Amino acid sequence: MTKPKLSFWQIWNLSFGFLGVQIGYSLQNSNTSSIFESLGADVSHLSYFWLAAPLAGMIVPPLVGLFSDGTAASPTSWAGR
């Protein structure tokens, strides 16, 4: 299977769409601290909530990969590498 050649404007349109998605995420993310506060989080501890996702992102994927490598994968299965 060959990759299709994309013109400049096709790549531009694709990138512009992703820009809209990023703006949506930024708008949602800008309200996260106030949402945490409304749920009862102390303002002085909000930095811990901001650190939780990156730390989980460093710890959980290697563990999933470790356990995934130990599964019995058939040729048509997605498990294992």
C-alpha positions as CSV (number, residue, x, y, z in Angstrom):
1,M,0.0,0.0,0.0
2,T,1.4,3.3,-1.0
3,K,0.9,6.5,0.8
4,P,-1.0,9.2,-1.1
5,K,0.8,12.4,-2.0
6,L,-0.8,15.3,-0.2
7,S,-0.7,18.8,-1.5
8,F,0.2,21.7,0.6
9,W,-3.4,22.8,1.0
10,Q,-4.5,19.3,2.1
11,I,-1.8,19.3,4.8
12,W,-2.8,22.9,5.7
13,N,-6.5,21.9,6.1
14,L,-5.5,18.9,8.2
15,S,-3.3,21.0,10.4
16,F,-5.9,23.7,10.7
17,G,-8.5,21.2,12.0
18,F,-6.0,20.0,14.7
19,L,-5.5,23.7,15.6
20,G,-9.3,23.8,16.4
21,V,-9.0,20.7,18.5
22,Q,-6.1,22.2,20.5
23,I,-8.1,25.4,21.1
24,G,-11.0,23.4,22.4
25,Y,-8.6,21.5,24.8
26,S,-7.1,24.8,25.9
27,L,-10.4,26.3,26.7
28,Q,-11.4,23.3,28.7
29,N,-8.1,23.2,30.5
30,S,-8.3,26.9,31.4
31,N,-11.3,26.0,33.7
32,T,-9.7,23.0,35.3
33,S,-8.5,24.8,38.4
34,S,-11.8,26.4,39.1
35,I,-13.5,23.0,38.7
36,F,-11.1,21.5,41.2
37,E,-11.9,24.4,43.6
38,S,-15.6,23.8,43.2
39,L,-15.1,20.2,44.1
40,G,-13.4,21.2,47.3
41,A,-9.7,21.2,46.5
42,D,-7.6,23.6,48.5
43,V,-6.1,26.4,46.3
44,S,-2.6,25.8,47.8
45,H,-2.7,22.1,46.7
46,L,-3.8,22.6,43.0
47,S,-0.3,22.0,41.8
48,Y,-0.5,18.4,42.9
49,F,-3.5,17.9,40.7
50,W,-1.6,19.3,37.7
51,L,1.3,16.9,38.4
52,A,-0.9,13.9,38.8
53,A,-1.5,13.3,35.0
54,P,2.1,13.6,33.8
55,L,3.3,11.4,36.6
56,A,0.6,8.8,35.8
57,G,1.6,9.1,32.1
58,M,5.2,8.2,33.1
59,I,4.3,5.2,35.3
60,V,1.2,3.6,33.8
61,P,2.2,3.0,30.1
62,P,5.4,1.1,31.0
63,L,3.4,-1.1,33.4
64,V,0.8,-1.8,30.7
65,G,3.5,-2.7,28.3
66,L,5.1,-5.0,30.9
67,F,1.9,-6.9,31.5
68,S,1.0,-6.9,27.8
69,D,4.4,-8.6,27.0
70,G,3.5,-11.4,29.3
71,T,0.2,-12.3,27.6
72,A,-0.2,-15.2,25.2
73,A,-0.7,-13.4,21.9
74,S,-2.1,-15.1,18.9
75,P,-1.1,-13.9,15.4
76,T,-4.3,-11.9,15.1
77,S,-4.3,-10.5,18.6
78,W,-3.3,-7.0,19.6
79,A,-1.7,-8.2,22.8
80,G,2.1,-8.4,23.1
81,R,4.6,-6.8,20.8
